[in-house]
Amino acid sequence: MSNLKAVLVPSTTPTTTIYLAKSLRRIIYISAVGLGIAFVILPLVALLLAALSGIDSALLNSQTILTATMLSVITTLISTLLMLALGIPLALWMSKSTKLWHKLIQSILTLPIVMPPAVAGLALLLTFGRQGLIGQYTSQLGINIPFTTTAVIMAQVFVAMPFFLRSAVAGFQGVGLEYGDAARIDGAAEWQVSRYVTIPMSLPSLSAGLVLAWARALGEFGATILFAGSLEGRTQTLPLLVYNIFERDLRAAAWVGIILIALALSALLISQWLASANTRD
């Protein structure tokens, strides 16, 4: 019997250890996933519950909320069009440049992604303010940009365009070189290669990047409040309204937050759908 135990113990102990290790890993994994989901979902649930319990507050502030919503939609649409017009030429250049100083400029162009929004607003104010680097000259012509709707759009473009640039550059670089070479052999000029080959083949990446950039512009707060202020009907977008209305009516602020989340979630779903379409292609 003792010999039998000596034979069995070494064979069963490793199996038990492996089983316990797998169980422990599974518990840690499930716990991490559960905590991660709860950490994101619970605040959203709390926000929704606060909004549902404050319908009367939302109705009392409906005009202010509607004004801020319209201003956010209009300014982000304009900023998106500007990002498209400026971003495509920049992204084409960035996707083809290989020199070291070109790479440095690329890094600077995408710096707002990691730049604190308040610093971005301060930089814009020091540039276009009345005593700013450029603003001191435009103000003499009667052109005052800070604390206007134009300032809102400029702040949105400044902080959001790098998101579009990164996606557009990745899309352009993903187009096979052989397609452009074939077009050049057929006599196409460089601009025709970009117009009829590179850009059409990169449309899913361009669309996804543009949607994400729009969502980032929609949620912009720090740069906007420093550079444009929070003037109702003029510069007070939805994120600024959340901040301003929070102290006097928490439930109304929750409703504004729900509107922002709904718009942002729609943009995220569209972006993911476009990205998956690009992968399938």
Secondary structure, 3 states (H helix, E strand, C coil): CHHHHHHHHHHHHHHHHHHHHHHHHHHHHHHHHHHHHHHHHHHHHHHHHHHHCCHHHHHHCHHHHHHHHHHHHHHHHHHHHHHHHHHHHHHHHHHHCCCHHHHHHHHHHCHHHCCCHHHHHHHHHHHHCCCCCCHHHHHHHCCCCCCCHHHHHHHHHHHHHHHHHHHHHHHHHCCCHHHHHHHHHCCCCHHHHHHHHHHHHCHHHHHHHHHHHHHHHHCCCHHHHHHCCCCCCCCCCHHHHHHHHHCCCHHHHHHHHHHHHHHHHHHHHHHHHHHHHHHHC
